[in-house]
Amino acid sequence: MRPSRATWAAHSTPSPSRPARPIDPVSLKDSLDLIRTVRPEAGTAMLDHEIMAERASSLGEAERQVIKTIAALAPAAGDRAVRLAEAQKAVWQYFVQRELCGFRRHAEVIRDLNIPPEVLNGLGASHTIRQR
């Protein structure tokens, strides 16, 4: 005769007289192998998530750099050519980072960040900046 469900559950739950069986530790490699067996695409999900988070962080930092260099370009005092070259480099790096994240259109960003045409005209150009 087969034991009832309640009897089976009573035998499987730990009691003070019968402690729970210790769980064998599973290595990370074994658990990833099991995940790949069940869902092959899930094996890289954690890595993909970290890569996307890093891309987002880099994009945010690049945008902050663009805002900083555009703001430094506004005052007319000092060496404007150096600041213009720095702004062009920052905007170019920002556009490259956006394209790596899958954003291909930059018109809205140009408008929202108020990037001047003189910065856009020199994107990708190599500048030699003399250090004093």
matplotlib code that plots the C-alpha trace (Angstrom):
import matplotlib.pyplot as plt

x = [0.0, 1.3, 1.7, -0.7, 0.5, 0.4, 2.5, 5.0, 5.2, 5.7, 8.6, 10.3, 10.1, 12.8, 11.8, 13.7, 14.3, 15.4, 17.5, 17.3, 19.8, 22.7, 22.6, 25.6, 27.3, 27.0, 29.8, 29.1, 30.1, 27.7, 24.8, 25.6, 25.8, 22.4, 20.9, 22.3, 20.8, 17.3, 17.5, 20.6, 20.1, 20.0, 23.6, 24.8, 21.9, 23.8, 26.8, 24.6, 22.9, 26.3, 27.4, 24.2, 24.6, 28.2, 27.1, 24.4, 26.9, 29.5, 26.8, 25.8, 29.4, 29.9, 26.8, 28.1, 31.4, 29.6, 27.6, 30.7, 32.8, 29.9, 29.5, 33.2, 33.0, 30.5, 32.8, 34.9, 37.9, 41.0, 42.1, 38.9, 40.6, 41.6, 38.1, 36.5, 38.7, 37.9, 34.1, 34.4, 36.2, 33.7, 30.7, 32.3, 33.0, 29.4, 28.0, 30.2, 29.0, 25.3, 25.8, 27.3, 24.1, 22.0, 21.0, 21.6, 19.8, 21.5, 19.2, 17.2, 20.4, 22.0, 18.9, 18.5, 22.1, 22.3, 25.4, 26.7, 27.2, 30.9, 31.4, 29.5, 31.5, 34.7, 33.6, 36.1, 38.8, 42.2, 43.4, 46.9, 46.7, 49.9, 50.4, 52.0]
y = [0.0, 3.4, 6.0, 8.9, 12.3, 13.5, 10.5, 11.1, 14.8, 13.9, 11.7, 14.4, 17.2, 17.5, 16.9, 17.3, 13.5, 13.5, 16.5, 17.7, 16.2, 18.5, 20.0, 19.3, 22.5, 23.1, 24.9, 27.9, 26.0, 23.2, 25.5, 27.4, 24.1, 23.2, 26.6, 26.1, 22.7, 24.0, 27.3, 27.8, 31.6, 32.1, 31.1, 34.5, 36.6, 37.8, 38.8, 40.5, 42.4, 43.6, 44.7, 46.7, 48.3, 49.3, 50.7, 52.8, 54.1, 55.0, 56.8, 58.8, 59.8, 60.7, 63.0, 64.7, 65.3, 66.9, 69.1, 70.2, 71.0, 72.8, 74.9, 75.7, 76.8, 79.5, 82.0, 84.0, 84.3, 82.1, 79.8, 79.1, 76.8, 74.3, 74.4, 73.9, 70.9, 69.4, 69.9, 68.3, 65.3, 64.9, 65.1, 62.7, 60.2, 60.6, 59.9, 56.8, 55.6, 56.2, 54.2, 51.3, 51.4, 51.2, 54.9, 56.0, 59.4, 62.3, 65.2, 65.2, 65.1, 67.9, 70.0, 69.0, 69.5, 72.7, 71.6, 74.5, 74.1, 75.0, 71.9, 69.7, 70.9, 69.6, 66.2, 63.4, 65.9, 65.4, 68.4, 69.1, 70.9, 72.4, 72.1, 75.1]
z = [0.0, -0.9, 1.9, 1.9, 1.0, 4.6, 5.7, 2.9, 3.9, 7.5, 6.6, 4.5, 6.9, 9.6, 13.2, 16.5, 16.5, 12.8, 11.6, 8.0, 5.6, 4.8, 1.4, -0.8, -1.9, -5.6, -7.4, -9.6, -12.6, -11.8, -11.3, -14.6, -16.4, -15.0, -16.0, -19.6, -19.7, -18.8, -20.5, -22.6, -23.0, -19.2, -18.8, -20.0, -18.7, -15.7, -17.8, -20.3, -17.5, -16.2, -19.7, -20.2, -16.8, -17.6, -21.0, -19.3, -16.7, -19.4, -21.4, -18.4, -17.7, -21.4, -21.3, -18.1, -19.8, -22.8, -20.5, -18.7, -21.8, -23.5, -20.3, -20.3, -23.9, -23.2, -21.5, -24.0, -21.7, -22.1, -24.9, -26.8, -29.3, -26.6, -25.1, -28.5, -29.2, -25.8, -26.5, -29.9, -28.5, -25.7, -28.1, -30.5, -27.7, -26.5, -29.9, -30.2, -26.8, -27.8, -31.0, -29.0, -26.9, -30.1, -30.3, -33.9, -34.1, -32.4, -33.4, -30.2, -28.0, -30.0, -29.4, -25.7, -24.8, -26.9, -28.7, -30.8, -34.6, -34.2, -32.0, -34.5, -37.4, -36.0, -34.9, -35.5, -36.4, -34.9, -33.0, -31.7, -28.4, -27.1, -23.4, -21.7]

ax = plt.figure().add_subplot(projection="3d")
ax.plot(x, y, z, "-o")
ax.set_aspect("equal")
plt.show()
